[in-house]
Amino acid sequence: MAIQVETPQVALHKPFNGVREIKNKEIHNNPKLVHVDFKDFYGIQPTNVDRRFDLTLSDLSYLPKVENPRADWVVTAALNAFRAYQEGNFDVVKHFATVGTGSGTDVIAALDIFPSLASVTLTDMHEEVVRVAKSNVLAATEKAGQKTWSIAQRTVARSGDLLLPLRGEKQFDLIYENLPNIPLPDSSSLQNGQTSSTYVGDRSADKIPSSVSSALLELHYVCLVQAKAFGLISPRGAVLSSIGGRVALKEILDLADKAGYSGRILTVSWKEQSEPESVIGGYVESEQKENREFYFYPTTVLQSVFNNRTPAGAGLCAFQIEEELLPHRLSAIEALGKYRQGTSIGHTVVVMASTPKSN
Protein backbone atom coordinates (compact mmCIF):
# COMPACT_ATOMS: atom_id res chain seq x y z
CA MET A 1 0.00 0.00 0.00
CA ALA A 2 1.48 3.33 -1.04
CA ILE A 3 2.13 5.95 1.60
CA GLN A 4 0.11 9.06 0.87
CA VAL A 5 1.79 12.44 1.22
CA GLU A 6 -0.28 15.55 1.94
CA THR A 7 1.36 17.63 -0.79
CA PRO A 8 3.44 15.77 -3.41
CA GLN A 9 6.81 17.50 -3.41
CA VAL A 10 8.99 15.61 -5.86
CA ALA A 11 8.46 14.68 -9.48
CA LEU A 12 10.95 11.97 -10.30
CA HIS A 13 12.49 11.58 -13.74
CA LYS A 14 10.57 14.40 -15.37
CA PRO A 15 12.02 17.22 -18.64
CA PHE A 16 11.73 21.01 -17.80
CA ASN A 17 8.69 22.50 -19.53
CA GLY A 18 7.91 25.64 -17.61
CA VAL A 19 8.76 29.07 -18.95
CA ARG A 20 9.86 27.81 -22.38
CA GLU A 21 7.54 25.98 -24.75
CA ILE A 22 9.78 23.36 -26.35
CA LYS A 23 9.02 20.69 -28.92
CA ASN A 24 11.27 17.74 -28.22
CA LYS A 25 11.15 14.39 -29.96
CA GLU A 26 12.68 12.74 -26.87
CA ILE A 27 9.60 13.52 -24.77
CA HIS A 28 6.49 11.38 -25.13
CA ASN A 29 2.99 12.41 -24.12
CA ASN A 30 1.12 9.13 -24.50
CA PRO A 31 1.69 5.57 -23.33
CA LYS A 32 3.70 3.59 -25.82
CA LEU A 33 5.53 0.31 -26.26
CA VAL A 34 9.30 0.20 -26.69
CA HIS A 35 11.10 -2.91 -27.91
CA VAL A 36 14.37 -3.57 -26.07
CA ASP A 37 17.30 -5.79 -26.95
CA PHE A 38 19.22 -6.01 -23.68
CA LYS A 39 22.64 -6.39 -25.30
CA ASP A 40 22.09 -3.54 -27.74
CA PHE A 41 20.74 -1.22 -25.06
CA TYR A 42 22.76 -2.06 -21.95
CA GLY A 43 25.87 -3.08 -23.90
CA ILE A 44 26.40 -6.48 -22.26
CA GLN A 45 25.01 -9.96 -22.75
CA PRO A 46 22.36 -10.67 -20.09
CA THR A 47 22.79 -13.62 -17.75
CA ASN A 48 19.75 -13.44 -15.47
CA VAL A 49 17.08 -11.59 -17.48
CA ASP A 50 15.64 -11.94 -20.98
CA ARG A 51 17.59 -10.82 -24.03
CA ARG A 52 14.52 -9.22 -25.66
CA PHE A 53 11.45 -7.71 -24.04
CA ASP A 54 8.95 -4.86 -24.40
CA LEU A 55 8.67 -1.83 -22.12
CA THR A 56 5.30 -0.19 -21.59
CA LEU A 57 5.69 3.51 -20.83
CA SER A 58 3.40 5.75 -18.85
CA ASP A 59 3.23 9.30 -20.19
CA LEU A 60 4.55 10.34 -16.75
CA SER A 61 7.71 8.20 -16.94
CA TYR A 62 11.14 9.03 -18.26
CA LEU A 63 11.66 7.87 -21.84
CA PRO A 64 14.51 5.31 -22.04
CA LYS A 65 16.93 6.25 -24.79
CA VAL A 66 16.78 2.86 -26.51
CA GLU A 67 17.95 4.34 -29.82
CA ASN A 68 20.73 6.35 -28.15
CA PRO A 69 22.03 4.53 -25.04
CA ARG A 70 24.82 7.09 -24.58
CA ALA A 71 22.10 9.55 -23.48
CA ASP A 72 20.42 7.11 -21.09
CA TRP A 73 20.94 7.36 -17.31
CA VAL A 74 20.52 3.67 -16.56
CA VAL A 75 23.03 2.63 -19.20
CA THR A 76 25.66 5.27 -18.40
CA ALA A 77 25.24 5.34 -14.61
CA ALA A 78 23.21 2.60 -12.93
CA LEU A 79 24.51 -0.42 -14.84
CA ASN A 80 28.15 0.63 -14.49
CA ALA A 81 27.74 1.36 -10.79
CA PHE A 82 26.00 -1.97 -10.12
CA ARG A 83 28.79 -3.87 -11.86
CA ALA A 84 31.50 -2.01 -9.93
CA TYR A 85 29.69 -2.46 -6.62
CA GLN A 86 29.11 -6.17 -7.24
CA GLU A 87 32.78 -6.75 -8.04
CA GLY A 88 33.82 -5.16 -4.76
CA ASN A 89 31.02 -6.59 -2.60
CA PHE A 90 30.37 -10.07 -3.95
CA ASP A 91 27.37 -11.85 -2.45
CA VAL A 92 26.40 -8.83 -0.31
CA VAL A 93 23.44 -7.35 -2.21
CA LYS A 94 20.41 -9.43 -1.29
CA HIS A 95 17.85 -6.70 -0.64
CA PHE A 96 17.74 -3.87 -3.18
CA ALA A 97 15.65 -0.70 -3.51
CA THR A 98 15.55 2.00 -6.15
CA VAL A 99 14.16 5.50 -5.67
CA GLY A 100 12.64 7.08 -8.77
CA THR A 101 12.64 4.03 -11.02
CA GLY A 102 10.79 5.54 -13.99
CA SER A 103 10.24 2.71 -16.47
CA GLY A 104 11.96 0.12 -14.26
CA THR A 105 15.07 -0.31 -16.42
CA ASP A 106 17.31 0.17 -13.36
CA VAL A 107 15.59 -2.76 -11.62
CA ILE A 108 16.04 -4.91 -14.72
CA ALA A 109 19.76 -4.08 -14.65
CA ALA A 110 19.98 -4.92 -10.94
CA LEU A 111 18.27 -8.28 -11.46
CA ASP A 112 20.88 -9.14 -14.06
CA ILE A 113 23.95 -7.89 -12.18
CA PHE A 114 23.31 -9.03 -8.58
CA PRO A 115 23.05 -12.86 -8.52
CA SER A 116 22.31 -13.01 -4.79
CA LEU A 117 19.21 -10.81 -4.87
CA ALA A 118 16.35 -12.03 -2.72
CA SER A 119 14.04 -8.99 -2.82
CA VAL A 120 13.49 -5.82 -4.85
CA THR A 121 11.52 -2.68 -3.99
CA LEU A 122 10.92 0.10 -6.51
CA THR A 123 9.49 3.57 -5.93
CA ASP A 124 8.47 6.65 -7.88
CA MET A 125 6.20 9.61 -7.37
CA HIS A 126 3.13 8.36 -9.22
CA GLU A 127 1.14 5.19 -8.58
CA GLU A 128 0.71 4.74 -12.34
CA VAL A 129 4.48 4.88 -12.91
CA VAL A 130 5.37 2.23 -10.34
CA ARG A 131 2.56 -0.04 -11.53
CA VAL A 132 3.82 0.11 -15.10
CA ALA A 133 7.45 -0.26 -13.96
CA LYS A 134 6.65 -3.50 -12.16
CA SER A 135 4.91 -4.83 -15.26
CA ASN A 136 8.09 -4.05 -17.21
CA VAL A 137 10.21 -5.96 -14.70
CA LEU A 138 7.91 -8.95 -15.17
CA ALA A 139 8.06 -8.61 -18.96
CA ALA A 140 11.88 -8.67 -18.87
CA THR A 141 12.04 -11.87 -16.82
CA GLU A 142 9.34 -14.08 -18.37
CA LYS A 143 11.91 -16.43 -19.86
CA ALA A 144 14.53 -16.04 -17.15
CA GLY A 145 15.35 -18.72 -14.62
CA GLN A 146 12.92 -19.58 -11.86
CA LYS A 147 14.88 -17.62 -9.22
CA THR A 148 14.83 -14.34 -11.16
CA TRP A 149 11.21 -14.80 -12.20
CA SER A 150 10.24 -15.45 -8.58
CA ILE A 151 11.97 -12.26 -7.39
CA ALA A 152 10.32 -10.27 -10.19
CA GLN A 153 6.89 -11.54 -9.17
CA ARG A 154 7.51 -10.51 -5.56
CA THR A 155 8.81 -7.03 -6.47
CA VAL A 156 7.28 -4.42 -4.17
CA ALA A 157 6.14 -1.23 -5.95
CA ARG A 158 5.35 1.85 -3.84
CA SER A 159 4.64 5.47 -4.74
CA GLY A 160 5.39 8.62 -2.79
CA ASP A 161 7.91 11.32 -1.96
CA LEU A 162 11.58 10.32 -1.82
CA LEU A 163 12.12 7.54 0.79
CA LEU A 164 8.77 7.92 2.55
CA PRO A 165 7.37 4.88 0.69
CA LEU A 166 10.18 2.79 2.23
CA ARG A 167 9.64 3.91 5.80
CA GLY A 168 8.97 0.92 8.02
CA GLU A 169 10.37 -1.51 5.44
CA LYS A 170 13.15 -3.99 6.17
CA GLN A 171 16.73 -2.86 5.76
CA PHE A 172 18.32 -2.82 2.34
CA ASP A 173 21.82 -3.80 1.33
CA LEU A 174 21.76 -1.29 -1.50
CA ILE A 175 19.58 1.75 -2.21
CA TYR A 176 20.02 3.35 -5.62
CA GLU A 177 18.76 6.85 -6.33
CA ASN A 178 18.85 9.01 -9.44
CA LEU A 179 16.97 12.09 -8.31
CA PRO A 180 16.22 15.32 -10.20
CA ASN A 181 18.17 18.50 -9.53
CA ILE A 182 16.34 21.51 -10.96
CA PRO A 183 13.43 23.15 -9.09
CA LEU A 184 10.30 23.16 -11.26
CA PRO A 185 8.88 26.62 -12.03
CA ASP A 186 5.57 27.55 -10.41
CA SER A 187 3.94 27.63 -13.85
CA SER A 188 4.50 23.89 -14.39
CA SER A 189 2.45 20.94 -13.17
CA LEU A 190 3.41 17.48 -11.94
CA GLN A 191 0.46 16.04 -13.80
CA ASN A 192 1.30 17.41 -17.26
CA GLY A 193 3.52 14.93 -19.08
CA GLN A 194 7.23 14.74 -18.26
CA THR A 195 8.96 17.59 -16.54
CA SER A 196 13.17 15.94 -16.76
CA SER A 197 15.71 16.70 -14.11
CA THR A 198 13.16 18.76 -12.17
CA TYR A 199 11.23 18.59 -8.92
CA VAL A 200 8.62 20.72 -7.24
CA GLY A 201 8.17 21.75 -3.66
CA ASP A 202 9.80 23.72 -0.86
CA ARG A 203 12.49 21.67 0.90
CA SER A 204 13.35 24.39 3.41
CA ALA A 205 11.88 22.33 6.26
CA ASP A 206 14.60 19.73 5.64
CA LYS A 207 17.32 22.15 6.89
CA ILE A 208 19.54 21.69 3.85
CA PRO A 209 23.01 23.30 4.00
CA SER A 210 23.26 26.34 1.74
CA SER A 211 26.23 24.85 -0.14
CA VAL A 212 24.11 21.81 -1.03
CA SER A 213 21.22 23.98 -2.22
CA SER A 214 23.52 26.16 -4.30
CA ALA A 215 24.88 23.07 -6.07
CA LEU A 216 21.32 21.84 -6.76
CA LEU A 217 21.96 18.65 -4.79
CA GLU A 218 19.08 19.07 -2.33
CA LEU A 219 17.18 15.87 -3.06
CA HIS A 220 20.33 13.73 -2.92
CA TYR A 221 21.00 15.18 0.53
CA VAL A 222 17.46 14.59 1.80
CA CYS A 223 17.55 11.04 0.43
CA LEU A 224 20.71 10.27 2.43
CA VAL A 225 19.32 11.87 5.58
CA GLN A 226 16.07 9.91 5.31
CA ALA A 227 17.82 6.59 4.64
CA LYS A 228 19.75 7.00 7.86
CA ALA A 229 16.89 8.42 9.92
CA PHE A 230 14.49 5.66 8.83
CA GLY A 231 17.06 2.92 9.54
CA LEU A 232 16.87 1.59 5.99
CA ILE A 233 20.53 0.64 5.48
CA SER A 234 21.79 -2.79 6.55
CA PRO A 235 25.06 -2.99 8.55
CA ARG A 236 27.08 -3.62 5.38
CA GLY A 237 24.79 -1.59 3.13
CA ALA A 238 25.19 1.62 1.15
CA VAL A 239 23.35 4.26 -0.83
CA LEU A 240 24.36 4.82 -4.44
CA SER A 241 23.70 8.40 -5.55
CA SER A 242 23.72 8.94 -9.31
CA ILE A 243 24.57 12.57 -9.96
CA GLY A 244 25.15 14.50 -13.14
CA GLY A 245 28.71 15.81 -12.70
CA ARG A 246 27.77 19.42 -13.40
CA VAL A 247 29.41 20.46 -10.15
CA ALA A 248 32.87 19.83 -8.65
CA LEU A 249 33.63 16.40 -7.18
CA LYS A 250 34.41 18.05 -3.85
CA GLU A 251 30.85 19.37 -3.66
CA ILE A 252 29.47 15.89 -4.27
CA LEU A 253 31.65 14.33 -1.55
CA ASP A 254 30.85 17.19 0.84
CA LEU A 255 27.18 16.40 0.33
CA ALA A 256 27.71 12.94 1.83
CA ASP A 257 29.78 14.32 4.70
CA LYS A 258 27.16 16.88 5.63
CA ALA A 259 24.48 14.17 5.62
CA GLY A 260 26.51 12.05 8.07
CA TYR A 261 28.08 9.62 5.62
CA SER A 262 31.46 8.56 4.34
CA GLY A 263 31.24 8.95 0.58
CA ARG A 264 33.51 7.60 -2.14
CA ILE A 265 33.39 8.00 -5.89
CA LEU A 266 32.42 4.56 -7.20
CA THR A 267 32.23 5.23 -10.94
CA VAL A 268 32.63 8.12 -13.34
CA SER A 269 31.38 8.04 -16.91
CA TRP A 270 29.75 10.47 -19.31
CA LYS A 271 26.51 10.83 -21.17
CA GLU A 272 25.16 12.92 -23.97
CA GLN A 273 22.78 15.55 -22.63
CA SER A 274 19.24 14.39 -23.24
CA GLU A 275 16.53 17.01 -23.81
CA PRO A 276 19.34 19.62 -24.15
CA GLU A 277 17.14 22.66 -24.72
CA SER A 278 15.03 22.06 -21.64
CA VAL A 279 17.66 20.65 -19.27
CA ILE A 280 20.54 22.97 -20.11
CA GLY A 281 17.99 25.79 -20.16
CA GLY A 282 17.00 24.87 -16.62
CA TYR A 283 20.63 25.12 -15.52
CA VAL A 284 20.93 28.50 -17.25
CA GLU A 285 18.16 29.82 -15.03
CA SER A 286 19.82 28.29 -11.96
CA GLU A 287 23.16 29.88 -12.89
CA GLN A 288 21.48 33.26 -12.98
CA LYS A 289 19.68 32.65 -9.70
CA GLU A 290 22.62 31.12 -7.79
CA ASN A 291 25.32 33.30 -9.39
CA ARG A 292 27.50 30.28 -10.13
CA GLU A 293 28.34 27.99 -13.04
CA PHE A 294 27.39 24.40 -13.82
CA TYR A 295 29.63 22.31 -16.04
CA PHE A 296 29.07 20.85 -19.50
CA TYR A 297 31.47 19.70 -22.22
CA PRO A 298 31.50 18.97 -25.96
CA THR A 299 30.95 15.24 -26.37
CA THR A 300 34.07 15.01 -28.53
CA VAL A 301 36.13 16.08 -25.52
CA LEU A 302 34.38 13.59 -23.24
CA GLN A 303 35.00 10.78 -25.72
CA SER A 304 38.69 11.62 -25.85
CA VAL A 305 39.23 11.96 -22.10
CA PHE A 306 37.29 8.80 -21.22
CA ASN A 307 38.80 6.75 -24.07
CA ASN A 308 39.93 3.31 -22.81
CA ARG A 309 38.83 4.09 -19.25
CA THR A 310 36.22 1.89 -17.62
CA PRO A 311 33.69 3.64 -15.36
CA ALA A 312 35.17 1.89 -12.30
CA GLY A 313 38.71 2.75 -13.39
CA ALA A 314 37.66 6.34 -14.01
CA GLY A 315 36.23 6.41 -10.49
CA LEU A 316 39.67 5.65 -9.09
CA CYS A 317 41.20 8.63 -10.90
CA ALA A 318 38.16 10.91 -10.78
CA PHE A 319 40.07 14.01 -9.67
CA GLN A 320 42.63 13.52 -12.42
CA ILE A 321 39.84 13.36 -14.98
CA GLU A 322 38.31 16.50 -13.50
CA GLU A 323 41.63 18.28 -14.06
CA GLU A 324 41.88 17.02 -17.64
CA LEU A 325 38.40 18.32 -18.40
CA LEU A 326 38.93 21.69 -16.70
CA PRO A 327 40.16 23.60 -19.80
CA HIS A 328 37.12 22.43 -21.76
CA ARG A 329 34.40 23.36 -19.27
CA LEU A 330 31.37 25.19 -20.55
CA SER A 331 28.92 27.00 -18.32
CA ALA A 332 25.26 26.25 -18.95
CA ILE A 333 24.94 29.55 -20.84
CA GLU A 334 27.92 28.67 -23.03
CA ALA A 335 26.76 25.08 -23.51
CA LEU A 336 23.29 26.14 -24.65
CA GLY A 337 24.82 28.53 -27.14
CA LYS A 338 27.18 25.83 -28.48
CA TYR A 339 24.32 23.35 -28.74
CA ARG A 340 22.25 25.80 -30.76
CA GLN A 341 25.23 26.17 -33.09
CA GLY A 342 25.29 22.42 -33.69
CA THR A 343 27.77 21.15 -31.07
CA SER A 344 26.86 17.93 -29.29
CA ILE A 345 26.91 18.61 -25.53
CA GLY A 346 27.36 16.17 -22.66
CA HIS A 347 28.35 16.00 -19.01
CA THR A 348 30.05 13.61 -16.64
CA VAL A 349 28.07 11.14 -14.55
CA VAL A 350 29.24 10.43 -11.02
CA VAL A 351 27.93 7.61 -8.84
CA MET A 352 28.85 8.03 -5.18
CA ALA A 353 28.66 5.16 -2.70
CA SER A 354 27.81 6.38 0.80
CA THR A 355 27.86 4.50 4.09
CA PRO A 356 26.68 5.97 7.41
CA LYS A 357 29.59 7.18 9.53
CA SER A 358 28.25 5.30 12.52
CA ASN A 359 28.66 1.95 10.70
PyMOL commands that set and color helices and strands:
alter all, ss='L'
color gray80, all
select helices_A, chain A and resi 38-42+69-71+73-88+105-113+127-139+146-153+164-166+204-206+210-214+218-229+249-258+276-290+299-306+311-316+318-328+332-340
alter helices_A, ss='H'
color red, helices_A
select strands_A, chain A and resi 32-37+52-57+95-99+119-124+156-159+172-177+182-183+198-199+233-244+261-272+297-298+345-356
alter strands_A, ss='S'
color yellow, strands_A
deselect
rebuild
show_as cartoon
